[in-house]
């Protein structure tokens, strides 16, 4: 059995090879190649294009796909696995994504070929959850703005929220999307003494101290709204003008998930008109942001360039997580992170 792993600038070849090495003991021959980019920015540009337009939007170099028809398993992080690639990989049985989202894989088409798609849910959940809490603190306490002012030689203490800078203790935090990331955020914020409410129509369990509410109630009641939902056709612009108008005037919106979950134009208008106190964004409709964009001139917005999930630990652990998943698949484990309802046959 043969496995092709395609690394990138975030998970380089040596990390991929080390993480998957144990599979050789089970008779799987691992071959590692790298999707080359001149910079992280170039990789992120390709990744955003794939996320927005599908895996066929970016074509992989021919050398990455040499002898692709020989491989039973393909492991990727950001590299796109398109319909065309699947058609060339005549022996393919499993496609593995070293991330939670599978926007870079033609999952439905793979299912028609009886090819299983596996992902690594929660691989960077802790990274994103920690970052979200950091964004909440940065926006509400003016950490980024005051740092920027000091770098310009300004001793600034007057900010758009100076009349109502909050502490997190006893504030109501609304979490939109209560999966692995949302639950981690809840735990972190409970340690601050925050009151947690959450909206997630797919969450059926219980989480101590968290009240599950409607989206409308959450937007009305929360002092801070933090977004952690999956982006699908149903959740596109989940938070738009209507939802933003429900928020308190002194409330803050944080999005470290996917830009499409929030209507960016409606949010800019709400911030300009001071309908809400502030926001913090790690994701944008167009990345990188053009210097001419209006969003860069808002003084009640904290911005970072799509960094939330990018920690050394998250990237290093991803191949190891997938190695363990594949070993379980070899042992016919039925509890596997199958994305497209096709159970792997290895």
Buried (B, 14 or more C-beta within 10 A) or exposed (E): BBBBBBBBBBBEBEBBBBBBEBBEEEEBEBBBBBBEBEEEEEBBBBBBBBBBEBBBBBEBEEEBBEEBEBBBBBBBBBBBBBBBBBBEBEEBBBBBBBBBBBBBBBBEBBBEBEBBBBBBBBBBBBBBBBBBBBBBBBBBBBBBBBEEBEEEEEEEEEBBBEEEEBEBEEBBBBBBBBBBBBBBBBBBBBEBEBBBBBBBEEBEEEBEEBEBBEBEBBBBBBBBBBBBBBBEEEBEBBBBBEBBEBBBEBBBBBBBBBBBBBBBBBBBBBBBEEBBBBBBBBBBBEBEBEEEBEBEEBEBBBBBBBBBBBBEEBBEBBBBBBBEBBBBBBEEEEEBBBBBEBEBEB
